[in-house]
Amino acid sequence: MTVEMREIADLGPDDRVAFFERDAGIEAVRGDVREIVDRVREEGDVAVREFTSEFDGVEVGNLEITDDCERALEEVDDELLEAIETAAANVREFHEAQLPEDWREEFGDGRELGRRFRPLERVGVYVPGGSAAYPSSAIMGVVPAVVAGVDHVVVVTPPAEELSPATLAAIHVAGADEVFSVGGAQAVAGLAYGTETITSVQKIVGPGNKWVTAAKAEVRGDVEIDFLAGPSEVVVVADGTADPGLVASELVAQAEHDPNASVVAVTDDEATAAAVADAVDEQTSEREREGVIREALANDASGVLLARSMSEAILFTESYAPEHLSIVAEDDESILERIDSAGSVFLGPETPVAAGDYASGTNHVLPTNGSARITGGLSTETFLRSTTVQRLSAGALDDLGETVTTLADAEGLEAHAESVRIRLDRERDA
């Protein structure tokens, strides 16, 4: 059997740790990454080229490949280019709908308060790649930044003897301003601190392996990041009406990402649980990445789980806080209402996670390792900063004066209190 079926009630402490305390696995490489980051910070392009040769096996000539991205439009076939453009358009449309509006409101007592939003000036997007093709990651990282109005979007993507035209074309379609052929921890360090060639940025976003994630953790504080993402995850909540084959297809699809992926189906119907486990075994044997899938399914944090009730299934899912949540159940909306912690939710049998991964319009850069309990995925707001704005009338300050001075005096901040009193005294003397 490819995947084990277990009852939630029988999970022991170690099982619960495996499910609920997942991590990105970065500690094992943190020391090596710190050395890479320090050297890039001190030596710039020299260190970047040395590490690129060592880790990627490529001697890079010109690190900047912005023009190559535009030329790649001629190298991909029309069908692929159309798919890239359609996906980018859908992602752009969804993220444009997220743009917040500045507002200012008069509260009726002389207090005029508001909030405004402005984009960051420079952001960096990590796009996994090299010889592999990840055009979707380029779209998901670059398009929201462009929609937000970021002045300068810098992309880094790993080098290869022959870079993927699909990825390069997607980077251009998405709207990046500068693109550099550099990957790994050295790329993150270059974005954080700048080199003779690579432009430094204010924020770094995008998925990557544990070296990239560890580097983001290392530079955090000197530059902002989105979040520390680990291997892919999915939880499918299903009831007795679910098609076991469709449920299984979601587990197999996410399992093919990475041997460390975590894939879970949870249901309150025993027959469905058994049928899903059988369907996973059958489908895995038919997939090209069968070895990777089987490794992921064998993880302690993967499996088909039988709940005593839908309430128990929901409680498990909320505690898990999955990156991707698929709900295939007759009453999917009511189940959704009871789950707050998930990166992206896919409702109904006709909504595969792959649709969101590529082209429905939502973003696939999502929190993992339980981070969905405290944050959401990449969005337009990721690239914006907010400022509060206020104006007080003389009457409003007079109304607030005693409250402000009393609190300031209580905190021992005399000058704060006096900054109010001096205005009140001036107004009374007028």
C-alpha positions in Angstrom: 0.0 0.0 0.0 1.4 3.4 -1.0 -0.3 5.4 1.7 -1.3 4.4 5.2 -4.8 4.8 6.5 -5.0 5.7 10.1 -7.7 6.9 12.6 -7.2 10.4 14.0 -8.2 9.1 17.5 -5.3 6.7 17.4 -2.6 9.2 16.6 0.1 9.3 19.3 2.2 12.3 20.5 4.9 11.6 17.9 2.3 11.4 15.1 0.8 14.7 16.2 4.3 16.4 16.3 4.9 15.1 12.7 1.6 16.6 11.5 1.4 19.8 13.5 5.0 20.9 14.0 6.4 20.7 10.4 9.4 22.8 9.6 11.3 24.0 6.5 14.4 21.9 7.3 16.7 24.9 7.2 18.7 24.4 10.4 21.0 21.8 8.9 22.3 24.3 6.3 22.1 27.5 8.3 25.8 27.6 9.1 26.9 27.1 5.5 24.3 29.6 4.3 25.6 32.2 6.8 29.1 31.9 5.3 27.7 32.3 1.8 25.7 35.4 2.8 28.6 37.0 4.6 31.0 36.5 1.6 28.5 37.9 -0.9 28.0 40.9 1.3 31.7 41.5 1.6 32.9 40.4 -1.9 30.0 41.0 -4.2 30.1 39.6 -7.7 33.3 37.7 -7.0 31.6 35.6 -4.4 28.4 35.2 -6.5 30.4 33.9 -9.4 32.5 31.5 -7.2 29.4 30.0 -5.5 27.6 29.8 -8.9 30.4 27.7 -10.3 30.6 25.6 -7.2 26.9 24.8 -6.6 25.4 25.1 -10.1 28.4 24.0 -12.2 28.0 26.9 -14.5 30.5 29.6 -15.4 28.2 32.7 -15.9 29.4 35.4 -18.2 27.0 38.3 -17.9 24.9 37.9 -14.7 22.2 40.2 -16.1 19.9 38.4 -18.6 17.0 40.9 -18.9 17.3 41.0 -22.7 17.4 37.2 -22.9 13.9 37.2 -21.3 12.5 39.3 -24.1 14.2 37.2 -26.8 12.7 34.1 -25.2 9.3 35.2 -26.5 10.4 34.1 -29.9 11.7 30.7 -28.6 8.5 29.3 -27.0 5.7 28.0 -29.2 2.5 29.9 -29.6 0.4 27.6 -27.4 2.8 27.9 -24.5 3.0 31.7 -24.9 -0.7 32.0 -25.0 -0.9 29.9 -21.8 1.6 32.2 -20.1 -0.2 35.3 -21.2 -3.6 33.9 -20.1 -2.3 32.9 -16.7 -0.6 36.3 -16.2 -3.8 38.1 -17.2 -5.9 36.1 -14.7 -3.4 36.7 -11.9 -3.2 40.4 -12.7 -7.0 40.7 -12.7 -7.3 39.0 -9.3 -4.6 41.1 -7.7 -5.9 44.3 -9.1 -9.1 43.5 -7.2 -7.1 43.5 -4.0 -5.7 47.0 -4.3 -6.8 49.0 -1.3 -8.1 52.5 -1.6 -6.8 55.5 0.4 -9.4 56.9 2.7 -9.9 59.8 5.0 -13.0 60.2 7.3 -14.3 63.0 9.4 -15.4 61.5 12.8 -17.8 64.4 13.6 -15.9 65.8 16.6 -13.1 67.5 14.7 -11.0 64.3 14.3 -10.1 63.7 10.6 -8.4 60.3 10.3 -7.4 58.1 7.4 -5.0 55.7 5.9 -3.1 55.7 2.6 -1.1 53.0 0.7 2.1 53.4 -1.2 4.2 50.7 -3.0 7.7 49.8 -2.1 10.4 51.1 -4.5 12.5 48.0 -5.0 11.6 44.3 -4.5 13.3 41.1 -5.5 11.5 38.0 -6.7 13.2 34.6 -6.5 12.1 32.4 -9.4 13.2 28.7 -9.1 14.6 27.5 -12.4 17.9 26.7 -14.0 17.2 24.0 -16.6 13.8 23.3 -15.0 10.8 25.3 -16.1 8.8 27.3 -13.5 7.0 30.0 -15.5 4.1 30.0 -13.0 6.4 31.1 -10.2 7.6 34.0 -12.3 4.0 35.1 -12.8 3.0 34.6 -9.2 5.9 36.7 -7.8 6.3 39.5 -10.4 2.7 40.3 -11.3 1.4 41.3 -7.8 4.5 43.6 -7.4 3.8 45.3 -10.7 0.1 45.6 -9.9 1.0 47.2 -6.5 3.0 49.8 -8.4 6.5 48.8 -7.3 9.0 51.0 -9.2 11.7 48.4 -9.8 11.1 44.6 -9.8 14.3 42.5 -9.8 14.2 38.8 -10.6 16.9 36.2 -9.8 16.7 32.7 -11.2 19.3 29.9 -11.1 21.7 29.6 -14.0 22.1 26.6 -16.4 23.9 25.8 -19.6 20.5 26.3 -21.3 18.0 28.4 -19.3 14.3 27.5 -19.7 12.8 29.7 -22.4 9.4 29.2 -20.8 10.5 30.7 -17.5 12.4 33.6 -19.2 9.3 34.4 -21.3 7.1 34.3 -18.3 9.4 36.7 -16.4 9.2 39.2 -19.3 5.4 38.8 -19.7 4.9 39.4 -16.0 6.8 42.7 -16.2 10.1 42.4 -14.4 12.5 45.3 -14.8 15.8 43.5 -14.2 16.7 39.8 -14.3 19.9 38.1 -13.1 21.1 34.6 -13.7 22.0 33.6 -10.1 20.3 31.3 -7.7 20.6 29.8 -4.2 21.7 31.6 -1.1 24.1 33.8 -3.1 21.1 35.2 -5.0 19.2 36.1 -1.8 22.4 37.7 -0.4 22.9 39.7 -3.6 19.3 41.0 -3.5 19.7 41.9 0.2 23.0 43.7 0.1 23.6 44.4 -3.6 26.7 43.7 -5.6 28.5 45.5 -8.4 25.9 44.1 -10.7 22.8 43.0 -8.7 20.5 45.7 -7.5 19.7 45.7 -3.8 16.0 45.6 -2.8 13.8 46.4 0.2 11.9 43.1 0.2 12.6 39.5 -1.1 9.7 37.2 -2.0 9.3 33.8 -3.7 9.8 30.1 -3.1 13.0 28.2 -3.2 14.8 25.2 -1.7 16.1 25.0 1.9 19.2 27.0 1.0 17.1 29.8 -0.4 14.8 29.7 2.6 17.7 29.6 5.1 19.2 32.6 3.3 16.0 34.5 3.6 16.0 33.8 7.3 19.6 35.0 7.5 19.0 38.3 5.8 15.7 39.0 7.5 16.1 42.2 9.5 18.4 43.8 7.0 15.7 43.3 4.3 12.1 42.3 4.6 10.9 38.9 3.3 7.5 37.3 2.6 7.8 34.2 4.8 9.9 31.1 5.3 8.3 28.5 3.0 8.9 24.7 3.3 7.9 21.8 1.1 4.4 21.7 -0.5 1.4 20.7 1.5 -2.3 19.8 0.9 -5.1 18.6 3.1 -8.3 17.3 1.4 -11.4 17.3 3.6 -13.9 14.9 2.1 -17.2 13.4 3.1 -19.0 10.3 1.8 -20.2 12.1 -1.4 -16.6 12.7 -2.6 -15.2 10.9 -5.6 -12.2 8.9 -4.1 -10.3 9.2 -7.4 -10.5 13.0 -7.4 -9.4 13.1 -3.7 -6.5 10.8 -4.5 -5.5 12.9 -7.5 -4.9 15.9 -5.2 -2.6 13.9 -2.9 -0.6 12.5 -5.8 -0.4 15.9 -7.5 1.1 17.7 -4.5 3.3 14.7 -3.7 5.1 14.9 -7.0 6.5 18.3 -6.0 9.1 17.1 -3.5 9.9 13.9 -1.5 9.4 16.0 1.6 5.9 17.2 0.6 3.1 16.5 3.1 -0.2 15.3 1.7 -3.3 14.4 3.8 -6.8 13.3 3.1 -9.2 13.4 6.1 -12.8 12.1 6.0 -15.5 10.9 8.4 -16.5 8.1 6.0 -14.6 4.8 6.4 -15.5 3.5 2.9 -14.2 6.8 1.4 -11.0 6.6 3.3 -10.3 3.0 2.1 -11.2 3.9 -1.5 -8.9 7.0 -1.4 -6.0 4.9 -0.2 -6.6 2.4 -3.0 -6.9 5.1 -5.6 -3.7 6.8 -4.5 -1.8 3.5 -4.9 -3.3 3.0 -8.4 -2.6 6.5 -9.6 0.9 6.7 -8.2 1.9 3.7 -10.3 0.9 5.6 -13.4 2.8 8.8 -12.8 6.2 9.7 -14.3 7.5 11.0 -10.9 6.4 7.8 -9.1 9.6 7.6 -7.0 9.2 11.2 -5.7 5.5 10.6 -5.0 6.1 7.4 -3.0 8.7 9.1 -0.9 6.3 12.0 -0.1 3.4 9.6 0.7 5.7 7.7 3.1 6.3 10.8 5.2 5.1 10.8 8.8 3.1 13.9 7.9 1.3 12.2 5.0 -1.6 9.8 5.0 -5.3 9.1 4.8 -7.0 9.8 8.1 -10.4 8.6 9.3 -12.2 11.0 11.7 -15.0 9.9 14.0 -17.0 13.0 12.8 -16.7 15.9 10.5 -16.1 18.1 13.5 -13.0 16.0 14.3 -11.9 16.3 10.7 -12.3 20.1 10.9 -10.4 20.3 14.2 -7.5 18.4 12.7 -7.4 20.6 9.6 -7.5 23.8 11.7 -4.7 22.5 13.8 -2.7 21.5 10.7 -3.2 24.9 9.0 -2.4 23.7 5.5 -0.8 25.5 2.6 -3.5 24.2 0.3 -7.0 23.1 1.5 -9.3 21.2 -0.8 -12.9 20.7 0.5 -14.8 18.0 -1.4 -18.0 17.7 0.5 -21.7 18.2 0.0 -21.8 21.1 2.5 -18.4 22.6 1.7 -19.3 26.2 2.5 -20.3 25.3 6.1 -17.0 23.4 6.5 -15.1 26.4 5.2 -16.8 28.7 7.7 -15.3 26.5 10.5 -11.7 26.6 9.3 -9.7 29.8 9.6 -6.1 28.7 9.0 -5.3 27.8 5.4 -3.2 29.4 2.7 -5.6 28.8 -0.2 -8.9 27.0 -0.3 -10.3 25.0 -3.2 -14.0 24.3 -3.0 -15.9 21.5 -4.8 -15.0 18.6 -7.0 -14.3 20.8 -10.1 -11.6 22.9 -8.4 -8.3 21.2 -8.5 -5.4 22.7 -6.6 -3.5 22.8 -9.9 -5.9 25.5 -11.2 -4.7 27.8 -8.4 -1.1 26.7 -9.0 -1.2 28.0 -12.5 -4.0 30.0 -13.8 -7.2 30.6 -11.9 -5.8 34.0 -10.7 -5.0 33.3 -7.0 -1.4 33.2 -5.9 0.4 30.0 -5.3 3.2 31.5 -3.1 1.6 30.4 0.2 2.6 29.9 3.9 3.6 26.3 4.9 4.6 24.6 8.1 1.6 25.9 10.0 2.3 29.6 9.2 -1.2 29.9 7.8 -2.2 30.3 11.4 -0.7 33.8 11.4 -0.2 35.0 7.8 -1.6 34.7 4.3 0.0 34.1 0.9 1.6 36.5 -1.5 -0.7 39.3 -2.5 -0.8 42.9 -3.7 -0.6 44.0 -0.1 2.7 42.2 0.3 4.3 45.1 -1.8 2.5 48.0 -0.1 3.1 50.0 3.0 0.4 51.9 4.8 0.5 55.3 6.5 -2.1 56.7 8.9 -3.0 60.3 8.4 -4.7 62.6 10.9 -5.8 66.2 11.4 -7.4 67.7 14.5 -9.4 70.8 14.8 -8.8 73.1 17.8 -12.0 71.8 19.4 -11.0 68.2 18.9 -7.6 68.8 20.6 -9.4 70.6 23.4 -11.7 67.5 23.8 -8.7 65.1 23.8 -6.4 67.3 25.8 -7.1 66.0 29.3 -7.0 62.4 28.1 -3.6 62.8 26.4 -1.9 64.8 29.2 -3.2 62.5 31.9 -1.8 59.4 30.1 1.5 61.2 29.2 2.0 62.3 32.8 1.3 58.7 34.0 4.1 57.5 31.7 6.5 60.2 33.0 6.7 61.8 29.5 6.3 65.5 30.5 7.3 66.8 27.1 4.5 64.9 25.5 2.0 66.4 27.8 3.5 69.9 27.4 3.3 69.6 23.6 -0.5 69.5 24.1 -0.8 72.0 26.9 1.1 74.7 24.9 -1.4 74.5 22.2 -4.4 74.5 24.5 -2.9 77.5 26.4 -2.3 79.4 23.1 -5.8 78.8 22.0 -7.3 80.0 25.3 -5.2 83.1 25.2 -6.2 84.0 21.7 
